[in-house]
Amino acid sequence: MTTRTIAHAARTALATAAAVLTAGAASGSAQAQTAGNVQIYGLLDVPVEYLNNVGAAGASLTRMPGLSGGYAPSRLGFRGTEDLGGGLKAVFTLEMGIGADSGTLNQGGRAWGRQAYVGLQGGWGTISLGRQYSMLFWSQTDADILGPAMFGSGSLDSYLPNARVDNAIAYRGQFSGFTVGATWSPGRDAVNAGPSPSGTNCAGENAADKNACREWSAMVKYDTPVWGLSAAVDEIRGGAGAFAGLTSSAMKDRRSTVAGWFKTGDWKLAAGLIARRNDASVLTPKSNLWYAGATWSLTRSWGFDAQLFKLDYKNSANEATLWAVRGTYFLSKRTSVYATAGRIDNDGTLALGVSNAAAAAGSTPAAGGSQTGLGMGIRHAF
């Protein structure tokens, strides 16, 4: 399937969902009802980590990072639904990212930096408007075992755990095991907070340059109780003044992925590939990120995770290999303690750090160097 075909499918899915909503409203079938609910939820995950081989001097660093936990970043959220009748529901989510080490807001200081959207949902799927996840994010949730953990895929590509889009129109629908989805945005990032995963300074929505800072993504996913497969494409365009060298709307940064997972007994095995073409990287525009991992549920109280990542820039000596392991003891369904370790080995001119869990610079090794990280933390969900 070509990129043009996927893009056309994404636009068709969004147009179909909009047509369904218009038809439903015109027929008067969606009569407002009083039934509705609002849920308050959250996660506090606070680790302490140790890093060696920091900088050219090879110093060590102990810190309590705020961007990510041993599992996932801390957050506070509100989500709800209202039954509108005729099988139609209103849905919303407001979710803020919290730097629990200091009580600050993540995602560039946004009040609702993780998610902020409202939408309509029916048997045909959900269409929603606002700040939302790209389909690249949803394609990785089952296969990328360590996900946004402090030693994980975000250390090699910071976009992966932060694939959110401002001003987005999104559609997702589930049909007999298949999930299809798409997003489109005329201005993908309205917060100047970088260069970092929190902001890339590309607000878009510009009449003088309609391609500036646009984003689109599309996904097809199939799941059964014991295995699943996904494929997705995510493309962002640059704009004047954007960070990371993507300073023209003619420049694109595209990630294409396939991933899969399989369960057997107490084990879950997963693997994936993310191929990237980044016009902002003149010397090394093409790269592949491979990963494979496993989860082992030893008992109801003990769990273990391990994952291996390989980032390879084509026609270049630049590459990095990262491995990480994590052990978790579940004190209850909501509270756990964990220990984790990771190591990254860089080649060429790469200087990627093993941890992606703090915004502050100065924690990576020298170019071509290696780094080991250790961490322990507490996690509580509510």
N, C-alpha and C positions, 0 to 999 in steps of 0.2 A: 504494500500500500504506500503510495507516494505521499509526500508532505502536503502537496496541493489537494490530494483526495481527502486526507485527514482534516485539513482546514475547511474544505467544503462541507464535510460531514459535521464538523463542529458548528458551522453557521446554520446548517439545516436543522440540527437538533434544537438550537436556541429558537429558531423561527417557528418550529413545530410547537414547542412548549408555549410560546407567546400566543400562537393561534388558538391553542386549546383554552388558555385562560380567557381570551377575548370571547370565544364562543360560549364558555360557561357563564360569564357575566351577562352576556346579551340574552341568554335564555332564561335568566332569573333563577337558575337552579341553585346558586350559592347564596341562600338566605342566611343572614348572620344569626348565630346562636350565642348563648351565654357560656357554653362549656369551654373551658380553657385552663391552662396550668402554666406555672412558672417554676423552674427549678434553679436553685443556687448550688453551684458545684465548684470544686477547686482541687488543687494539688500543691503541696509544699514539699519540695525535694531539695535538701541542702547538703552538699558534700564538702569535704575538706580534701584538697588534693596536693600532692607533692610532685614536682617536675625537676628533672636533672638536666644538665647540659643546656642551660639557657644562655643564649647569646654567644658571642665569640669567646668570651672568657670561660664558658662552661660552668656558670654558676648554678645554684639550685634555688628553687622557689617553692614556698608553702603558702597556700592561699585558700580562701573560701570563695569560689567563683559564683557569679550571679546569673550568667546567661543560660546555663543548662545544669541539670542535676545528673546523678548517676544514671537515672532512667530518662527523665524528661524535664523540661523547664517548668518552674512553678507558675501557677495561673489562678485566677478567680474569674468565674463566669456566671452568666445568667442565660438560660434558654427556655423557650416556651412555645406553646402551640395554642391555637384557638380553632375549634370546630366551626366551620362556616356553613356546614350542611352540604348535602349532595356529594359527599366524598371529598370535599375540598377543605383544606386547613391553611391557616396562616401560621408561619413559623418565624422565629427570630433567634439570634444568638448575639450576645455581647460578651467578649472575653478579653481580659487584660493579662499581659505578661508581667510577672513580678520578679524583680531581683531580690530574692529573699535574704541574701547576705546583708543588704543595706536598706531594704524596704523601698527601693526605687521601682519605676516602671521601665520595662524593657521595650523593644521595638521603637527605639528612638524617642522614648518618653511619651508615646501615644497613650491616651486613656484606655482605649480598646484596641491595642495593637495586634492582638492575635486574630480576633475575628469581630466583625461588626456588620451584620447583614439582616435583612428581612426578606421573606419570600412567601410563595404559595406552593402547596403540595397536594398532589392527588395521585390516582392510580397510574398516571402517565409519568410521574416523577416529581422533581422539585426544581423550580426556577427561583433564583434569589439574586438580590442586588446589594452590593456593598463591598467591604474588605473581606476577602475570602481566600481559601487555599486554592492553589493551582492544581490541576489534575495530576501533575507530576508528583505532588505530595501524596495524593490518595493512591497512586499506583505503587508506592513504596511501603505502605503501612504494614503489610503482612510479610513482605520478603526481607526488608531491611531490619534485622532483629534488634540491633542496638540503636538504630534510628537516631534520634536527637541527643543521645547520651553524650557525656563529655568526651569519651573516647569512642568516636564513631564516624559515620560518613561525613558529618559536618566538618570534621577536621581536614578533609580532603577537598570538599566543595561546600562552602558555607551556605550556598543557595538551597541545598537539599532540605534541611530542616526548617528553612525560612521561606519556603515557596508560597508566599502570600501576595495578593494582588489588590491594590486599591481600585476603586471605581469599577468593580468587576460585575459582569453579568454571567451567572453560572447556571448550568443545568446538570442534574444527575438523575438517572432513572435505573431501577433494578427490574429485570425481567427474566424469570426462570434461571437464576444463577448468573446471568450476565449483568454487569453494571457498565453503563455508558455515561460519559460526561464530557463537558466542554466549558471553557471560560473564554471571555473576551473582555479586554479593557482598553479604553482610549487613553489611559494615563495610569501606569502601573504603580507609581511610588510618589506620593505627595509629601513625604517628610524628608527633609535634608538632615540626615544624621549618619554621617559616615566619613570615609568609606568603611562600611561594616555591614553585616547582614541586616542591621536595623534600618538602613536607608541608603538609597543609591542616587538620590537627587535627580529624579526623572519623572516629573509630575505629569507631563503630557497635556492632553485636552487642549491642543493648540490649533487654532484655525489657520495659522500661517504654515503649519507643518503637521498635517493630520496623521502622519505615520510616527511622529515622535513619541517615544515611550509607550508604544502599544504593546499588548501582550495577548497571546492566545495559547490555549492548550486543549488537548483532546485525549481521551482515555477509553480503552475497552478492557474490561476485566471479567474473568470467569472464576467463580468459586464453588467448591463442593465442601462437604464436611471434612474431607481429608487432604485436599490439594487445591491449588489455585494458580492462575496465570494472569499476567497483566501486561499491557503495552500502552505507552503514552508518548506524547510529544509536547514540549513546552518551548515557546519561542518568545523572547523579549527583544524589543528594539531600543536603540539608543536615542539620545537627544542632546541638545546643546547643554554643556555643563554637567552631564551625567558622570558619575564616578566610574572607576575601574576601566577607563579608556573607551567606553562605549558612548562616544560623544557626538555621533551622527545618527539620524533616523535611518540612514541607509545601512547601518551596521546592525547585525543580528547576533544574538547569543541563543543557540538552539540546543536543547538536550532531548535525546530520543532514548527510550528505555524499554527493555523487556525484563520481566522478573517472574519468579515462581516460588512456590513453597509446597511442602509435603509433610504430613503428620503420620507417625507410626508409633504406636504405644505411647511411651512417655517422652518421645522425641519429636522435635520439629526441625526440619532441614529446609534451608532457603538459599537462593542465589539470584543474582541479577547483573545486568550490564547497563551502564549509562554512557552513551556516546555523545560527545559534545563538539559543537562547531561554534567557536567564539571569534567573531571578526575583530574584536578588540585586542586579541593576542596575535600580533603580526607574525612573530617568529614561530609560535606553536599554537595555531588555531584549533587543531584537532586533538582530541584526547579521548581515552576510554577509561572508565572506572568500573572495575570488576569487583564483585564481592560474593562471599559465601559464608554461611553461618549456621549455627545449631543452638537449639534450646533443649535442656534436659530437665524435666520435672522429677527430681529424685524422690521427694515425698511431698505431702501437702504443705510442708513448712519450708522445704529447701528447693531452690531452683538455680540453675547454672546456664549461662549464655556465653557464647564465643563467636567471634567473627573475624574474617580476614579480608582486607581490602587491598587492591592494587590499582594505582593511578599511573597511566602511561601516556605521555605526550608523544604523538607520532613524529617521526623524523627528528628526534631530539634525544639527548641523554637524560632529559628531565623525567624522573619517575619517583614514585614513593610507594612504600609498602607499609601498611599499618595492621597490627593485630591487637585484639582486645578481648579480655575475659571478665566475667562478672559473676559473683555469687551472692545470692539473696536469701535472707531468712525472714519469713513472713510471720510477724507477731500476731497479725489478725488479717482479715480480708482487706483492711484499709491501711494498715501500718506495717512497714518493713524496714529492715536495716540491711546494708549491702557493703561489699568491698569489690573494687574493680582495679584492673591494671591494664596498661596499654603501652605499645612501643611503635614508633615510626622511624623508618630509615629512608632518608632522602638521597637522591642521586642527581648529578648535574648541578644546576643552580637553584634547585628548589630548597626552600627553608620553611617547610610546613611544620607546625607544632602538633604534638600528639593530642592536645586538648583544644576543644572549641568552646570551652565553657566560660570564658571571660572576655569582656570587650577590650580590656586594656592591652596595649601592645607591649612588646618586650618580653614575651614568654616563649619564643620560638628558638630553635637551635640555629647555628650558623649554616650558611648555604652548603648543601650536601651532607649535613650532619644528621645524627640520630638523637632521639629523645625518648625517655621512659617516664611514664606517669603512674602514680598510685593514688587511689582515692577511697574514702569511706564516707557513708552518709546515711541519713534518715529520710524516709519518704512516707507521707501521710496524704491520703486522698479523702475527700469528703463531698 
